[in-house]
């Protein structure tokens, strides 16, 4: 009986897989399936922290009220930037002056 159940499940899986492949093909995609091992998860299997190749980005903007708050200009704007912009400041006003930073020996912090 267990064998018949497994065969029925395998048949349903095969037919549903074929349906999805046909739908994907109609939309211009190709679908391939690879069976995952026990140690693999569905997401994040290609990259680990050791393999992360993204470079750190130096800060471009600094909060004049709190110099520890910086922003690299990527992603969502921090709340302090939104507040400054709402009060009439421009992003140019918040730019880190690179020459002054180099002269004082203070490094720009990364966000």
C-alpha positions as CSV (number, residue, x, y, z in Angstrom):
1,X,0.0,0.0,0.0
2,X,2.8,2.4,0.8
3,X,4.4,1.8,-2.6
4,X,1.1,2.7,-4.3
5,X,0.9,5.9,-2.3
6,X,4.4,6.9,-3.3
7,X,3.7,6.2,-6.9
8,X,0.5,8.3,-6.8
9,X,2.4,11.2,-5.2
10,X,5.2,10.9,-7.7
11,X,2.7,10.9,-10.6
12,X,1.0,14.0,-9.2
13,X,4.4,15.8,-8.7
14,X,5.4,14.9,-12.3
15,X,2.2,16.2,-13.8
16,X,2.2,19.4,-11.8
17,X,5.8,20.0,-12.6
18,X,5.0,19.6,-16.3
19,X,2.1,22.1,-16.0
20,X,4.4,24.7,-14.4
21,X,7.1,24.1,-17.1
22,X,4.6,24.7,-19.8
23,X,3.3,27.9,-18.2
24,X,6.8,29.1,-17.7
25,X,7.7,28.3,-21.4
26,X,4.6,30.3,-22.6
27,X,5.9,33.3,-20.6
28,X,9.4,32.9,-22.1
29,X,11.1,31.1,-19.2
30,X,12.8,27.8,-18.9
31,X,12.5,25.8,-15.6
32,X,15.0,23.4,-14.3
33,X,14.8,21.4,-11.1
34,X,17.6,20.4,-8.9
35,X,17.1,18.2,-5.9
36,X,18.4,19.8,-2.7
37,X,20.5,17.8,-0.3
38,X,19.7,17.5,3.4
39,X,22.2,20.3,4.3
40,X,21.0,22.7,1.7
41,X,18.2,25.2,2.2
42,X,16.1,26.8,-0.5
43,X,17.6,30.2,-0.1
44,X,21.2,31.4,0.5
45,X,22.9,28.3,-0.7
46,X,25.1,30.0,-3.2
47,X,26.7,32.7,-1.0
48,X,27.9,32.5,2.6
49,X,29.4,35.3,4.6
50,X,32.9,34.1,3.8
51,X,32.1,34.3,0.1
52,X,30.6,37.8,0.2
53,X,32.4,39.8,-2.4
54,X,30.6,43.1,-1.9
55,X,32.9,46.0,-1.1
56,X,32.4,48.3,1.9
57,X,31.2,51.8,0.8
58,X,32.5,54.9,2.5
59,X,30.1,57.4,3.9
60,X,29.2,60.4,1.7
61,X,26.9,62.2,4.1
62,X,27.3,63.1,7.8
63,X,24.8,64.4,10.4
64,X,26.1,67.8,11.6
65,X,24.3,67.3,14.9
66,X,25.7,63.8,15.5
67,X,28.9,63.1,13.5
68,X,28.7,59.4,14.3
69,X,25.6,59.2,12.1
70,X,26.7,58.7,8.4
71,X,25.1,57.5,5.2
72,X,26.8,56.1,2.1
73,X,24.0,57.4,-0.2
74,X,22.7,53.9,-1.0
75,X,19.5,52.3,0.0
76,X,16.8,54.0,2.0
77,X,17.5,57.4,3.5
78,X,18.0,57.4,7.2
79,X,15.6,59.3,9.4
80,X,18.1,62.0,10.2
81,X,18.5,62.7,6.5
82,X,14.7,62.8,6.0
83,X,14.4,65.2,8.9
84,X,17.1,67.5,7.6
85,X,15.6,67.6,4.1
86,X,12.1,68.3,5.6
87,X,13.6,71.3,7.4
88,X,15.0,72.8,4.2
89,X,18.6,71.4,4.1
90,X,19.9,69.8,0.9
91,X,22.0,66.7,0.4
92,X,24.8,69.0,-0.6
93,X,24.7,70.6,2.8
94,X,25.3,67.2,4.4
95,X,28.1,66.0,2.2
96,X,31.3,65.0,3.9
97,X,34.1,67.4,3.0
98,X,36.8,64.8,1.9
99,X,39.7,67.3,2.1
100,X,38.8,68.3,5.7
101,X,38.4,64.7,6.7
102,X,41.8,63.8,5.4
103,X,43.5,66.8,7.1
104,X,41.9,66.1,10.5
105,X,42.8,62.4,10.2
106,X,39.2,61.4,11.0
107,X,38.0,58.5,8.9
108,X,34.5,58.5,7.4
109,X,32.4,55.9,9.2
110,X,30.4,53.3,7.2
111,X,26.7,52.8,7.5
